[in-house]
Amino acid sequence: ARGEVPWQSALRGVGGGRVHSRALAPSGASLNRSTWTGCQCKEGWSYEDATCASTCCNPDNDTVGEWCMVKDSHCEDSDWGYCRPAGLILGNCQDSPPGWADSEGDGCVQYGQDHWCTPDGKQGVGWDKEWGAFSDFKYQDHTAVQACCVCGGGGDVKKNCADTAGWSDREGDTCSEYHFANWCTSDGRPGVGW
């Protein structure tokens, strides 16, 4: 059974502050990045001894990867968050089967938010090796790698969908922002970025 791995408590940003740790090579910054929860990153920021000229950086060699200071701390429930990998756009993908969960009831959102898998189908930094393989949690003849877009699986979204012209939510976010932040799925459920 999976339990909390030590770095997960750090991800929660206890007390709203940045917890320093770990080591992964920087992967190049790009503009308009967001966190895994879909919160927009500040461009050009500093925190204690860390400085970033773009949006997402890894100045402390954190093994979880790039992080950023967020524009809205209420969005992230902290003043910082881990960045969604550059180029990870799940907009043309739908988890398949929709609503899939593994044998312990954990779904695709959990796999993405807790970094249990990578977009190319490998075990992520949040996956505890003691849990075994993804196949040990297979359900409905699918593993997360087969079912979840965030893990490199899923299926194509139906192409016959159109946005309502001019729609925005009460905070002014448009369909395009929901799409690129992965706040929702094509079938109306919360997305991995929500």
C-alpha positions in Angstrom: 0.0 0.0 0.0 1.2 3.5 -0.8 1.7 6.0 2.0 3.1 9.4 2.1 6.7 9.6 1.0 8.9 12.1 3.0 9.1 14.8 0.3 5.3 15.0 -0.1 4.9 17.0 3.1 7.3 19.5 1.7 5.1 19.7 -1.4 2.2 20.9 0.6 4.1 24.1 1.5 3.5 23.8 5.3 3.2 27.3 6.6 3.2 28.7 3.1 7.0 28.8 2.9 9.5 27.2 0.5 11.1 24.0 1.8 14.6 23.5 0.3 15.8 20.1 -0.7 17.0 17.8 -3.6 18.7 17.8 -7.1 17.6 17.7 -10.8 19.2 19.5 -13.7 17.5 22.6 -14.9 15.5 22.2 -18.0 15.4 25.7 -19.4 12.9 28.4 -18.5 10.0 29.5 -20.7 7.4 32.2 -20.3 3.8 31.7 -19.3 4.5 28.6 -17.2 2.2 27.4 -14.5 2.4 25.0 -11.5 0.9 21.5 -11.5 -2.2 23.0 -9.9 -2.5 25.5 -12.7 -1.4 28.6 -10.9 0.4 31.2 -13.0 4.1 31.7 -12.2 5.7 35.1 -11.7 8.3 36.2 -14.3 11.6 37.2 -12.7 11.5 36.5 -9.0 13.8 35.8 -6.1 13.4 34.0 -2.8 16.1 34.0 -0.1 19.3 33.2 -2.1 17.4 31.9 -5.2 16.9 34.0 -8.2 15.1 33.3 -11.5 15.1 35.6 -14.5 12.2 33.8 -16.2 9.2 32.0 -14.7 10.3 28.4 -13.7 13.8 27.6 -12.5 15.6 25.2 -10.3 18.2 27.4 -8.5 18.5 25.1 -5.5 18.7 21.9 -7.6 15.5 20.5 -6.1 15.1 16.8 -7.2 11.4 17.3 -7.8 12.3 19.9 -10.5 11.7 23.4 -11.5 9.6 25.7 -9.2 8.3 29.2 -9.2 6.9 32.0 -7.1 3.2 32.2 -8.0 1.2 35.3 -8.9 -1.6 34.4 -6.6 -0.7 32.6 -3.3 -4.4 31.8 -2.8 -4.4 29.7 -6.0 -1.5 27.5 -4.8 -2.2 27.8 -1.1 1.4 28.9 -0.9 3.7 31.5 -2.3 5.5 29.0 -4.6 4.7 25.8 -6.5 6.4 23.1 -8.6 6.2 23.9 -12.3 4.4 21.7 -14.8 7.0 20.5 -17.3 7.6 22.8 -20.2 5.7 21.7 -23.3 3.3 19.4 -21.3 0.0 20.2 -23.0 -2.7 17.6 -22.3 -5.4 19.5 -24.2 -5.8 16.9 -27.0 -5.8 14.0 -24.6 -8.5 12.4 -22.5 -8.0 9.9 -19.7 -9.2 6.6 -21.0 -11.3 5.0 -19.7 -12.7 8.2 -18.3 -12.6 8.3 -14.5 -10.1 5.5 -14.3 -8.6 4.7 -10.9 -6.1 2.1 -10.0 -6.7 -0.9 -7.7 -6.4 1.3 -4.6 -8.7 4.0 -5.9 -6.1 6.6 -7.0 -6.9 8.3 -10.3 -4.9 10.2 -12.9 -5.1 13.5 -11.0 -3.4 11.9 -8.0 -0.7 10.3 -10.2 0.1 13.8 -11.7 -0.2 15.9 -8.6 2.0 13.6 -6.5 4.5 13.1 -9.3 4.0 9.3 -9.3 4.6 9.2 -13.1 6.2 11.2 -15.8 4.6 12.4 -19.1 6.8 9.7 -20.9 5.4 6.9 -18.8 8.2 6.4 -16.3 8.0 6.4 -12.5 8.2 9.9 -11.2 10.0 11.3 -8.1 7.0 10.7 -6.0 6.7 7.0 -6.7 8.2 5.0 -3.9 10.2 2.0 -5.3 8.8 -0.2 -2.5 5.4 0.1 -4.1 6.6 -2.0 -7.0 5.6 -1.4 -10.6 2.6 0.5 -12.1 1.3 -2.9 -13.2 0.9 -3.9 -9.5 -1.9 -1.4 -9.4 -3.6 -2.3 -12.6 -7.4 -2.0 -12.7 -9.9 -2.5 -15.5 -7.0 -4.0 -17.6 -5.2 -0.6 -17.5 -2.2 0.8 -15.7 -1.8 4.6 -15.2 0.6 4.6 -18.1 -2.1 3.3 -20.4 -5.1 5.3 -18.9 -3.7 8.7 -17.8 -2.7 11.5 -20.1 -0.4 12.9 -17.4 1.5 9.5 -17.5 1.7 9.4 -21.3 -1.4 7.3 -21.9 -5.1 8.2 -22.5 -6.8 8.8 -25.8 -7.7 11.6 -28.2 -10.4 14.0 -27.3 -13.3 14.2 -29.7 -12.8 16.8 -32.4 -16.4 18.1 -32.6 -16.3 20.4 -29.6 -16.6 24.2 -29.8 -16.2 26.8 -27.0 -19.0 29.3 -26.3 -17.8 32.6 -27.8 -16.8 35.2 -25.2 -17.3 32.8 -22.2 -15.3 33.5 -19.0 -15.7 32.5 -15.4 -16.3 35.0 -12.7 -12.6 35.6 -12.3 -12.2 36.3 -16.0 -10.5 33.0 -17.0 -11.5 31.9 -20.5 -11.8 28.5 -22.1 -8.3 28.9 -23.5 -6.9 29.3 -20.0 -8.9 26.3 -18.7 -7.4 24.3 -21.7 -3.8 25.3 -21.3 -3.8 25.1 -17.5 -5.6 21.7 -17.7 -8.2 22.8 -15.2 -10.8 20.5 -16.7 -11.2 17.5 -18.9 -13.2 17.3 -22.1 -16.0 15.5 -20.2 -16.4 18.2 -17.6 -14.4 16.8 -14.8 -11.6 18.6 -12.9 -8.3 18.3 -14.8 -4.8 17.5 -13.6 -4.1 21.2 -13.2 -7.1 22.0 -11.1 
